[in-house]
Amino acid sequence: VSASPSTDTTDEVMSSSLNKSNSSLLNRLFSSCNEDPKGSVHRAWGVSLLFLVFYFVLSIIEMVNLQKQGGSKALVLASIWVGLLHLILAILGTFILKRFPTSFAVGFLLGLLVVVANQNLILFGVFRGYPFGNPRTNHTFAGFAFCACCVMTFFALLLFHFKNELVIAPVDAKGAILGRSSTNMEDSTTAGDTAAAYQYHTAPGRASSTEPSVTSP
């Protein structure tokens, strides 16, 4: 049984109205970033990097405390895995935003941010009420997991809102990378040619041959 045209039209109207409401909400939320969207995304990512690196260090401290005081081995593995995941996210996100912001790469980064943010929210609930180990360290780790979840959610919304200003074609991204490498090769070739020409003209045999000959009368 095929759907009626009126049903399809109603679904399209509802989806378009929902997209307009979401875009208007994000426009009001990030209205101060409209003048420099790309710079705003990069500055927000710089702040996020501080949280990611600090969370990596805190996860190592939490792992050591759990191992010393007989904590759960599963939570020891979870803490170190979360730290490594945040470190990978910091490196990968920086590469995507600075060097290769294609549509696929930005979409992959958005999905990874959402997954890691949800994982941090789960870790907040797990470590908040965990009675073993050092309670102060557990509460600090849980609280910072919640802060990281909020930071990543905010940055994911910002990146989603301004993704059109960041995304470039894969050909342009490869051309930019190849352009940098070719420029460096041209500079090195020019420097080598200049040095070779200088050595050629300052050679002793070349200098004597270029001197004017004097003939006796």
C-alpha positions in Angstrom: 0.0 0.0 0.0 1.6 3.3 -1.1 1.4 6.4 1.1 -0.9 9.1 0.0 0.4 12.4 -1.3 -1.2 14.2 1.7 0.8 12.1 4.2 4.1 12.8 2.4 3.3 16.5 2.3 2.5 16.5 6.0 5.8 14.8 6.8 7.8 17.2 4.8 6.1 20.2 6.4 6.8 18.8 9.9 10.4 18.0 9.1 11.0 21.5 7.6 9.4 23.2 10.6 11.5 21.2 13.0 14.7 22.1 11.1 13.8 25.7 11.1 13.1 25.7 14.9 16.5 24.0 15.5 18.4 26.4 13.3 16.7 29.4 14.9 17.7 28.1 18.4 21.3 27.6 17.3 21.3 31.0 15.6 20.3 32.7 18.9 22.7 30.6 20.9 25.7 31.4 18.7 24.7 34.8 17.4 27.9 36.4 18.8 30.1 34.0 16.7 28.5 35.0 13.3 31.2 37.6 12.5 34.0 35.0 12.6 32.6 31.5 12.6 35.8 29.7 11.7 37.9 31.6 14.3 35.2 30.9 16.9 35.3 27.2 16.2 39.1 27.1 16.4 39.1 29.1 19.7 36.5 26.8 21.2 38.5 23.8 20.2 41.5 25.3 21.9 39.6 25.5 25.1 38.3 22.0 24.6 41.9 20.8 24.2 42.7 22.0 27.7 39.9 19.8 29.1 41.0 16.8 27.0 44.6 16.9 28.1 43.7 17.5 31.8 41.2 14.6 31.7 43.9 12.4 30.3 46.2 13.2 33.2 43.4 12.8 35.7 42.5 9.4 34.3 46.0 8.2 34.9 45.8 9.4 38.5 42.5 7.6 38.9 43.9 4.4 37.5 46.9 4.5 39.9 44.6 5.1 42.9 42.3 2.2 42.0 45.2 -0.2 41.5 46.8 0.8 44.8 43.6 0.5 46.9 42.1 -2.6 45.3 39.5 -1.1 43.1 37.6 -2.9 40.3 39.8 -4.0 37.5 37.0 -3.1 35.0 37.0 0.5 36.3 40.8 0.5 36.1 40.6 -0.5 32.5 37.8 2.0 31.9 39.7 4.9 33.3 42.9 4.3 31.3 40.8 3.7 28.1 38.9 7.0 28.6 42.2 8.8 29.0 43.7 7.3 25.8 40.4 8.0 24.0 40.5 11.7 24.9 44.1 12.0 23.9 43.3 10.4 20.5 40.3 12.8 20.1 42.6 15.8 20.8 45.1 14.8 18.1 42.5 13.7 15.6 40.3 16.8 16.1 43.2 19.1 15.7 44.3 17.5 12.5 40.8 17.6 11.0 40.0 21.2 11.9 43.5 22.5 10.9 44.5 20.4 7.9 41.7 18.3 6.5 38.2 19.7 7.2 36.3 17.8 4.5 32.6 16.9 4.8 33.3 13.3 5.8 36.0 14.2 8.3 33.9 16.9 10.0 31.0 14.5 10.2 33.2 11.8 11.6 34.5 14.2 14.3 30.9 15.2 15.1 29.9 11.6 15.7 33.0 10.9 17.8 32.3 13.9 19.9 28.7 12.8 20.6 29.8 9.2 21.5 32.6 10.4 23.9 30.2 12.9 25.5 27.7 10.2 26.2 30.4 7.9 27.5 31.6 10.7 29.9 28.0 11.0 31.2 27.9 7.3 31.9 31.3 7.5 33.7 30.0 10.4 35.8 27.1 8.1 37.1 29.5 5.2 37.7 32.3 6.9 39.5 30.1 9.3 41.5 28.8 6.6 43.8 31.7 4.1 43.7 32.6 3.3 47.3 36.0 1.7 46.8 39.4 3.4 46.2 39.9 7.0 47.1 36.4 8.7 47.4 37.9 12.2 46.8 39.6 11.1 43.6 36.5 9.2 42.4 34.3 12.3 42.9 36.9 14.5 41.2 37.1 12.1 38.2 33.3 11.9 38.1 32.8 15.7 38.3 35.4 16.3 35.6 33.7 13.7 33.4 30.5 15.7 33.6 32.3 18.9 32.8 33.9 17.3 29.8 30.5 16.0 28.6 29.1 19.5 28.7 32.2 21.0 26.9 32.0 18.4 24.1 28.3 18.8 23.7 28.7 22.6 23.4 31.5 22.2 20.9 29.6 19.6 18.9 26.6 22.1 18.6 29.0 24.9 17.6 30.7 22.7 15.0 27.4 21.5 13.6 26.1 25.0 13.3 29.1 26.4 11.5 30.1 23.2 9.5 29.3 24.9 6.2 31.8 27.6 6.9 34.5 25.0 7.7 34.0 22.2 5.2 36.1 22.3 2.0 36.3 19.8 -0.9 38.7 16.9 -0.6 40.5 18.1 -3.7 41.1 21.5 -2.2 42.4 20.0 1.0 44.8 17.8 -0.8 45.8 20.7 -3.0 46.6 22.8 0.0 48.8 20.1 1.5 50.5 19.5 -1.8 50.9 23.2 -2.3 52.8 23.6 1.0 55.1 20.7 0.1 55.7 22.0 -3.5 56.5 25.4 -2.1 59.1 24.0 0.3 60.6 21.9 -2.6 60.8 25.0 -4.8 62.5 27.0 -2.1 65.1 24.3 -1.4 65.7 23.9 -5.2 66.2 27.7 -5.6 68.6 27.7 -2.7 70.6 24.8 -4.1 70.8 26.4 -7.6 72.1 29.6 -6.1 74.8 27.8 -4.1 75.9 25.8 -7.1 76.1 29.0 -9.2 78.1 30.7 -6.6 80.6 27.8 -6.3 80.9 27.7 -10.1 81.8 31.4 -10.5 84.2 31.4 -7.5 86.2 28.3 -8.6 89.9 29.1 -9.2 90.0 27.7 -12.7 86.9 29.7 -13.6 88.3 32.9 -12.2 91.5 32.6 -14.2 89.7 31.9 -17.4 87.5 34.9 -17.0 90.4 37.3 -16.6 91.2 39.4 -19.7 94.3 38.2 -21.6 97.1 40.6 -22.2 99.0 40.3 -25.5 102.4 41.6 -26.1 102.9 44.2 -28.8 
